[in-house]
Amino acid sequence: MIELIDPGLQTTLQDLGRPGHAHLGVARSGAADRISLRRANRLLGNAAGAAALECTLQGPQLRFRHACRVAVTGAQMPIELDGQPCASDAIIAIAAGQRLRLGRTTLGARAYLAVEGGLDVPETLGSCATDVLSGLGPPVLRAGDVLRIGAERGWPASPDAAVVLEREPVLRLDLGPRADRFT
């Protein structure tokens, strides 16, 4: 069990979303940075789309009622376990009763906190992603909320998986009917 002491600016539960429902007017939703969500889950041996916390601009403060392991990926932000700094893109072992705090982002907008075993959240249309606009899925998290840790454990990734990937932004341009106007 994980207790939210302070949810941060906007902490939501996310997975890879609910594709295939656009004909019903339902957006895909899910993690804004699917690569970082998959990476956090991979570090812990979870399924790629296991539910995790998406922390926007300001991370939460959490108290863990049971020992577990977590990983934080995505936006860069300070991470502290009982006041001691921790690394992102790495597995963090947490003992029962310890507090984890994620600070303000220093680079990027969204960080992902995955828990070994995933988070046990009911699904809506095949996903447990929070969709703030439609109201589908679990609500935005608030102080005092308690989350259950899932029981599904996999094999953690090798230590090589913790290497930070340098990503260069890519802008794709598809030329249209006025392509002759571009050099």
Backbone as JSON, one array per atom type, in Angstrom:
{
  "sequence": "MIELIDPGLQTTLQDLGRPGHAHLGVARSGAADRISLRRANRLLGNAAGAAALECTLQGPQLRFRHACRVAVTGAQMPIELDGQPCASDAIIAIAAGQRLRLGRTTLGARAYLAVEGGLDVPETLGSCATDVLSGLGPPVLRAGDVLRIGAERGWPASPDAAVVLEREPVLRLDLGPRADRFT",
  "N": [[0.84, -1.18, 0.0], [0.44, 2.24, -0.72], [0.55, 5.48, 0.46], [-0.63, 8.68, -0.33], [0.82, 11.51, 0.63], [1.18, 14.12, -0.18], [-0.05, 15.07, -3.22], [1.33, 16.47, -5.2], [1.53, 18.66, -8.1], [-0.14, 17.72, -10.32], [-0.86, 14.61, -10.18], [-1.44, 11.6, -11.68], [-2.93, 8.39, -12.41], [-1.61, 6.3, -14.85], [-1.45, 4.34, -17.84], [-0.81, 2.6, -20.87], [-3.0, 3.56, -22.17], [-6.28, 3.65, -23.82], [-6.66, 2.54, -26.65], [-8.5, 2.31, -29.78], [-11.13, 3.02, -29.35], [-12.1, 5.31, -30.51], [-14.21, 5.55, -32.32], [-16.33, 5.56, -30.66], [-16.14, 7.94, -29.49], [-14.23, 8.11, -27.55], [-11.22, 9.12, -26.32], [-7.75, 8.1, -26.73], [-6.07, 8.56, -24.52], [-3.97, 7.9, -21.67], [-0.42, 7.55, -20.87], [1.51, 10.5, -21.31], [4.14, 10.47, -22.1], [5.03, 7.82, -23.42], [7.33, 6.31, -23.83], [8.93, 6.79, -21.56], [7.25, 5.75, -19.57], [7.17, 3.03, -20.3], [9.87, 2.46, -19.95], [10.31, 2.83, -17.15], [8.71, 0.74, -16.17], [10.01, -1.42, -17.38], [12.49, -1.44, -16.1], [11.79, -2.53, -13.66], [10.78, -4.98, -14.26], [8.12, -5.18, -14.85], [5.08, -5.52, -16.82], [5.07, -3.78, -19.93], [3.01, -1.86, -20.15], [2.04, -1.51, -17.57], [0.22, -0.02, -14.88], [1.17, 3.16, -13.63], [2.41, 6.03, -11.76], [1.9, 9.21, -13.11], [3.59, 12.12, -13.0], [3.21, 15.49, -13.04], [5.12, 18.27, -13.6], [5.45, 18.92, -10.77], [6.3, 16.7, -8.36], [4.88, 14.04, -6.26], [4.57, 13.39, -2.66], [5.09, 10.47, -0.93], [4.14, 7.77, 1.26], [5.25, 4.62, 2.08], [3.69, 1.71, 2.97], [4.51, -0.85, 2.94], [7.44, -2.79, 2.19], [9.05, -2.3, -0.93], [10.01, -1.97, -4.42], [10.85, 0.71, -6.57], [10.88, 2.74, -9.58], [11.89, 5.73, -11.16], [11.37, 7.61, -13.99], [11.71, 9.65, -16.99], [10.92, 13.09, -16.96], [13.45, 15.17, -15.52], [13.99, 15.44, -12.1], [14.4, 16.29, -8.61], [14.82, 13.55, -6.38], [13.99, 12.12, -3.35], [14.53, 9.89, -0.68], [13.39, 9.51, 2.4], [14.67, 11.96, 2.88], [17.18, 11.58, 1.75], [19.09, 11.83, -1.23], [18.17, 10.25, -4.33], [18.75, 8.35, -7.32], [17.45, 8.87, -10.63], [16.05, 6.79, -13.24], [16.8, 4.33, -12.25], [16.64, 1.49, -10.03], [14.96, 1.83, -6.97], [15.11, 0.81, -3.73], [12.74, 0.43, -1.23], [11.89, 0.6, 2.17], [9.4, -0.56, 4.51], [7.35, 2.02, 5.74], [8.94, 4.13, 4.92], [9.43, 7.37, 3.34], [8.96, 8.81, 0.18], [9.92, 11.45, -1.87], [9.23, 13.42, -4.66], [10.51, 16.11, -6.37], [10.27, 19.39, -7.94], [10.17, 19.51, -11.5], [13.16, 19.79, -13.38], [13.94, 19.55, -15.92], [11.99, 18.85, -18.59], [8.51, 17.76, -18.48], [6.9, 15.67, -17.45], [7.18, 13.0, -15.2], [7.58, 9.51, -14.44], [6.55, 7.23, -12.06], [7.02, 4.07, -11.34], [6.01, 1.02, -9.78], [7.28, -1.99, -8.53], [5.55, -4.75, -9.65], [3.44, -3.26, -10.44], [0.56, -1.05, -10.22], [-2.45, -1.71, -8.56], [-5.29, -1.19, -10.0], [-8.68, -0.53, -10.89], [-9.96, -1.23, -14.18], [-11.21, 0.76, -16.91], [-12.87, 0.43, -19.83], [-10.77, -1.26, -20.7], [-8.45, -0.05, -19.74], [-6.54, 1.57, -17.16], [-6.05, 4.22, -17.12], [-6.1, 7.65, -16.21], [-8.31, 9.92, -17.51], [-8.53, 13.12, -17.74], [-10.12, 15.0, -19.1], [-12.44, 13.62, -20.09], [-13.28, 12.28, -17.86], [-13.07, 9.57, -17.54], [-11.81, 6.56, -16.08], [-9.65, 6.39, -13.13], [-9.88, 9.07, -10.67], [-8.03, 12.24, -10.55], [-5.29, 12.14, -8.37], [-5.38, 12.65, -4.81], [-4.38, 14.15, -1.65], [-4.05, 11.82, 0.97], [-5.16, 9.68, -0.4], [-4.97, 6.16, -1.0], [-3.03, 3.72, -2.51], [-3.02, 0.51, -4.0], [-0.54, -1.98, -4.33], [0.24, -3.99, -7.08], [0.27, -7.58, -7.62], [1.65, -8.85, -9.58], [4.7, -9.91, -10.55], [7.69, -9.56, -12.38], [10.73, -10.18, -14.21], [13.37, -8.18, -13.29], [15.06, -5.71, -15.29], [18.35, -5.91, -16.78], [21.35, -4.45, -15.31], [22.37, -2.85, -17.34], [20.17, -1.73, -18.5], [19.62, 0.57, -17.17], [20.99, 2.65, -18.26], [21.05, 5.98, -19.24], [19.2, 7.17, -21.89], [20.11, 9.17, -24.55], [18.13, 11.39, -26.19], [17.37, 12.9, -29.21], [15.4, 15.53, -30.31], [12.98, 14.99, -32.88], [11.63, 16.28, -35.77], [9.18, 15.68, -37.95], [8.45, 16.19, -41.34], [5.95, 16.33, -43.62], [5.57, 16.81, -46.91], [3.22, 18.8, -48.62], [0.64, 19.94, -50.91], [1.83, 22.37, -51.66], [4.58, 22.09, -51.83], [6.6, 23.11, -53.4], [7.17, 25.59, -52.43], [8.9, 25.41, -50.35], [12.28, 25.15, -49.22]],
  "CA": [[0.0, 0.0, 0.0], [1.15, 3.52, -0.81], [-0.29, 6.6, 0.87], [-0.23, 9.97, -0.87], [0.86, 12.57, 1.64], [0.96, 15.32, -0.99], [-0.07, 14.56, -4.59], [2.05, 17.3, -6.17], [0.68, 19.52, -8.92], [-1.18, 16.87, -10.92], [-0.4, 13.23, -10.27], [-2.53, 10.74, -12.14], [-2.6, 7.01, -12.75], [-1.57, 6.16, -16.31], [-0.87, 3.16, -18.49], [-0.65, 2.93, -22.28], [-4.23, 4.14, -22.69], [-7.37, 2.8, -24.32], [-6.83, 2.72, -28.09], [-9.55, 1.53, -30.45], [-12.48, 3.44, -28.97], [-12.38, 6.63, -31.1], [-15.53, 5.51, -32.95], [-17.29, 5.8, -29.58], [-15.85, 9.26, -28.96], [-13.34, 7.96, -26.41], [-9.81, 9.36, -26.67], [-6.8, 7.07, -26.3], [-5.51, 8.96, -23.22], [-2.76, 7.18, -21.3], [0.79, 8.32, -20.57], [1.94, 11.5, -22.29], [5.46, 10.02, -22.55], [4.93, 6.37, -23.36], [8.68, 5.75, -23.76], [9.36, 6.82, -20.15], [6.42, 4.79, -18.82], [7.68, 1.68, -20.6], [11.21, 2.34, -19.36], [10.16, 2.63, -15.7], [8.19, -0.61, -15.97], [11.04, -2.38, -17.79], [13.51, -1.52, -15.05], [11.27, -3.32, -12.55], [10.29, -6.27, -14.73], [6.67, -5.13, -15.05], [4.6, -5.44, -18.2], [5.36, -2.43, -20.45], [1.9, -0.94, -19.93], [1.53, -1.56, -16.2], [-0.15, 1.29, -14.34], [2.19, 3.88, -12.86], [2.03, 7.41, -11.49], [2.42, 10.25, -13.99], [3.77, 13.3, -12.15], [3.35, 16.63, -13.92], [5.84, 19.45, -13.12], [5.78, 18.84, -9.34], [6.0, 15.34, -7.95], [4.2, 13.79, -4.99], [5.23, 12.81, -1.49], [4.43, 9.19, -0.69], [4.6, 6.93, 2.36], [5.07, 3.22, 1.7], [3.33, 0.89, 4.13], [5.2, -2.14, 2.78], [8.68, -2.72, 1.42], [8.88, -2.51, -2.36], [11.01, -1.32, -5.25], [10.25, 1.63, -7.52], [11.78, 3.39, -10.53], [11.39, 7.02, -11.64], [11.95, 7.95, -15.29], [11.06, 10.78, -17.65], [11.45, 14.41, -16.63], [14.43, 15.2, -14.44], [13.52, 16.1, -10.88], [15.04, 15.72, -7.43], [14.12, 12.42, -5.76], [14.54, 11.89, -2.01], [13.95, 8.83, 0.15], [13.64, 9.96, 3.78], [15.6, 13.09, 2.84], [18.43, 11.24, 1.07], [18.89, 11.85, -2.68], [18.15, 8.99, -5.09], [18.93, 8.53, -8.76], [16.37, 8.47, -11.53], [16.43, 5.73, -14.18], [17.42, 3.26, -11.47], [15.72, 0.87, -9.06], [15.07, 2.37, -5.61], [14.53, -0.11, -2.75], [12.06, 1.19, -0.18], [11.47, -0.2, 3.32], [8.09, -0.18, 5.06], [7.35, 3.24, 6.53], [9.76, 5.2, 4.35], [8.77, 8.39, 2.53], [9.62, 9.19, -1.07], [9.47, 12.76, -2.35], [9.69, 13.85, -5.97], [10.43, 17.56, -6.38], [9.86, 20.07, -9.18], [10.97, 19.12, -12.66], [14.2, 20.72, -13.81], [14.01, 19.36, -17.37], [10.84, 18.04, -18.98], [7.26, 18.07, -17.8], [6.26, 14.54, -16.78], [7.99, 11.88, -14.73], [6.77, 8.31, -14.18], [6.96, 6.44, -10.92], [6.48, 2.71, -11.43], [6.22, 0.19, -8.6], [7.41, -3.4, -8.9], [4.24, -5.39, -9.54], [2.43, -2.35, -10.95], [-0.45, -0.57, -9.28], [-3.7, -2.45, -8.69], [-6.32, -0.18, -10.25], [-9.72, -1.07, -11.77], [-9.9, -0.76, -15.56], [-12.38, 1.27, -17.6], [-12.64, 0.19, -21.26], [-9.49, -1.91, -20.91], [-7.32, 0.76, -19.3], [-6.71, 2.23, -15.87], [-5.52, 5.57, -17.29], [-6.95, 8.78, -15.87], [-8.57, 10.87, -18.6], [-9.05, 14.28, -17.02], [-11.16, 15.68, -19.88], [-13.69, 12.85, -20.19], [-13.66, 11.74, -16.56], [-12.92, 8.12, -17.52], [-10.69, 6.06, -15.28], [-9.59, 6.91, -11.76], [-9.75, 10.53, -10.58], [-6.73, 12.81, -10.21], [-5.0, 11.72, -7.0], [-5.45, 13.68, -3.78], [-3.74, 13.8, -0.37], [-4.8, 10.82, 1.74], [-5.49, 8.51, -1.22], [-4.12, 4.98, -0.77], [-2.93, 2.89, -3.71], [-2.61, -0.87, -3.78], [0.51, -2.49, -5.21], [-0.15, -5.22, -7.75], [1.0, -8.78, -7.22], [2.33, -9.43, -10.73], [6.12, -9.62, -10.56], [8.43, -10.09, -13.53], [12.18, -10.18, -14.03], [13.93, -6.85, -13.51], [16.0, -5.55, -16.4], [19.76, -5.97, -16.41], [21.87, -3.13, -14.96], [22.58, -2.06, -18.55], [18.92, -1.05, -18.86], [19.55, 1.83, -16.45], [21.75, 3.68, -18.96], [20.18, 7.06, -19.7], [19.21, 7.3, -23.33], [20.1, 10.53, -25.08], [17.18, 11.49, -27.28], [17.37, 14.15, -29.93], [14.05, 15.75, -30.86], [12.81, 14.77, -34.3], [10.46, 16.93, -36.34], [8.91, 15.06, -39.24], [7.77, 17.1, -42.25], [5.34, 15.69, -44.79], [5.3, 17.85, -47.89], [1.86, 18.8, -49.14], [0.45, 20.43, -52.28], [2.65, 23.57, -51.92], [5.95, 21.71, -51.52], [7.52, 23.93, -54.19], [7.44, 26.83, -51.7], [9.86, 25.13, -49.3], [13.6, 24.74, -49.68]],
  "C": [[0.89, 1.25, 0.0], [0.16, 4.62, -0.46], [0.25, 7.89, 0.26], [-0.32, 11.02, 0.23], [0.55, 13.89, 0.96], [1.02, 14.86, -2.44], [0.76, 15.35, -5.6], [1.06, 18.1, -7.0], [-0.47, 18.75, -9.56], [-0.59, 15.48, -11.12], [-1.59, 12.37, -10.62], [-2.01, 9.32, -12.33], [-2.65, 6.88, -14.26], [-1.02, 4.79, -16.69], [-0.74, 3.54, -19.97], [-1.95, 3.39, -22.95], [-5.23, 3.11, -23.18], [-7.58, 3.05, -25.81], [-8.0, 1.91, -28.62], [-10.96, 1.92, -30.08], [-12.86, 4.8, -29.55], [-13.76, 6.66, -31.74], [-16.65, 5.71, -31.93], [-17.11, 7.19, -28.96], [-14.93, 9.23, -27.75], [-11.89, 8.13, -26.87], [-8.92, 8.24, -26.13], [-6.34, 7.31, -24.87], [-4.26, 8.15, -22.91], [-1.59, 8.12, -21.09], [1.13, 9.29, -21.69], [3.29, 11.11, -22.89], [5.51, 8.51, -22.4], [6.31, 5.69, -23.25], [9.15, 5.7, -22.3], [8.54, 5.87, -19.29], [6.94, 3.37, -19.04], [9.03, 1.44, -19.94], [11.14, 2.08, -17.86], [9.69, 1.21, -15.41], [9.24, -1.66, -16.33], [12.11, -2.54, -16.72], [13.09, -2.46, -13.93], [10.78, -4.7, -12.96], [8.79, -6.33, -14.87], [6.34, -5.25, -16.53], [4.78, -3.99, -18.65], [4.26, -1.43, -20.12], [1.32, -0.98, -18.54], [1.25, -0.15, -15.69], [0.96, 1.86, -13.47], [1.66, 5.28, -12.57], [2.69, 8.33, -12.51], [2.42, 11.54, -13.18], [4.07, 14.49, -13.05], [3.94, 17.83, -13.18], [6.27, 19.42, -11.66], [5.34, 17.47, -8.85], [5.34, 15.23, -6.59], [5.14, 13.44, -3.85], [4.42, 11.58, -1.11], [5.0, 8.51, 0.53], [4.26, 5.49, 1.97], [4.8, 2.39, 2.95], [4.02, -0.47, 4.1], [6.47, -1.92, 1.99], [8.38, -3.0, -0.05], [10.05, -1.87, -3.11], [10.28, -0.46, -6.28], [11.32, 2.11, -8.5], [11.1, 4.67, -11.0], [12.12, 7.34, -12.93], [11.24, 9.17, -15.85], [11.73, 12.08, -17.28], [12.45, 14.32, -15.48], [13.87, 16.01, -13.28], [14.27, 15.52, -9.7], [14.16, 14.62, -6.83], [14.79, 12.18, -4.42], [13.78, 10.78, -1.31], [14.35, 9.15, 1.58], [14.73, 11.03, 3.82], [16.92, 12.82, 2.15], [18.2, 11.19, -0.44], [18.98, 10.45, -3.3], [18.3, 9.32, -6.57], [17.66, 8.16, -9.52], [16.92, 7.41, -12.48], [17.18, 4.6, -13.48], [16.38, 2.69, -10.52], [16.02, 1.44, -7.68], [14.37, 1.38, -4.68], [13.98, 0.71, -1.59], [11.62, 0.24, 0.92], [10.1, 0.29, 3.8], [8.25, 1.07, 5.93], [8.15, 4.39, 5.94], [8.92, 6.13, 3.48], [9.63, 8.72, 1.31], [9.03, 10.52, -1.52], [10.08, 13.03, -3.71], [9.46, 15.36, -6.03], [9.89, 18.13, -7.68], [10.76, 19.62, -10.32], [11.98, 20.21, -12.99], [14.41, 20.63, -15.31], [12.89, 18.41, -17.75], [9.62, 18.38, -18.15], [6.69, 16.91, -16.99], [7.27, 13.45, -16.44], [7.04, 10.73, -14.4], [7.38, 7.53, -13.04], [6.25, 5.09, -11.03], [6.87, 1.95, -10.17], [6.32, -1.25, -9.07], [6.09, -4.11, -8.62], [3.13, -4.52, -10.1], [1.51, -1.86, -9.85], [-1.77, -1.26, -9.59], [-4.85, -1.45, -8.77], [-7.39, -0.79, -11.16], [-9.63, -0.44, -13.16], [-11.26, -0.23, -16.02], [-12.08, 1.18, -19.09], [-11.23, -0.33, -21.53], [-8.27, -1.13, -20.47], [-7.61, 1.34, -17.92], [-6.11, 3.64, -15.92], [-6.56, 6.61, -16.88], [-7.08, 9.66, -17.09], [-9.28, 12.06, -17.97], [-10.2, 14.94, -17.78], [-12.49, 14.93, -19.9], [-14.18, 12.35, -18.84], [-13.57, 10.23, -16.49], [-11.72, 7.73, -16.67], [-10.7, 6.68, -13.89], [-9.43, 8.43, -11.74], [-8.3, 10.95, -10.35], [-6.49, 12.52, -8.74], [-4.96, 12.9, -6.04], [-4.74, 13.19, -2.5], [-4.65, 12.84, 0.4], [-5.21, 9.6, 0.93], [-4.49, 7.39, -0.92], [-4.19, 4.11, -2.02], [-2.45, 1.5, -3.33], [-1.55, -1.26, -4.8], [0.05, -3.81, -5.78], [0.74, -6.39, -7.35], [1.83, -9.36, -8.36], [3.78, -8.99, -10.78], [6.77, -10.26, -11.77], [9.91, -10.15, -13.19], [12.69, -8.79, -14.27], [14.93, -6.85, -14.66], [17.43, -5.66, -15.88], [20.23, -4.57, -16.03], [22.11, -2.25, -16.18], [21.34, -1.28, -18.94], [18.82, 0.31, -18.19], [20.35, 2.95, -17.13], [20.77, 4.72, -19.5], [20.32, 7.19, -21.21], [19.19, 8.77, -23.72], [19.14, 10.55, -26.26], [17.26, 12.87, -27.9], [15.98, 14.35, -30.5], [14.03, 15.58, -32.38], [11.53, 15.46, -34.74], [10.28, 16.35, -37.74], [8.1, 16.04, -40.08], [7.26, 16.3, -43.43], [4.95, 16.8, -45.75], [3.9, 17.69, -48.46], [1.8, 19.39, -50.54], [1.3, 21.66, -52.62], [4.12, 23.29, -51.59], [6.97, 22.57, -52.25], [7.88, 25.24, -53.48], [8.47, 26.65, -50.57], [11.2, 24.75, -49.9], [14.07, 23.55, -48.87]]
}
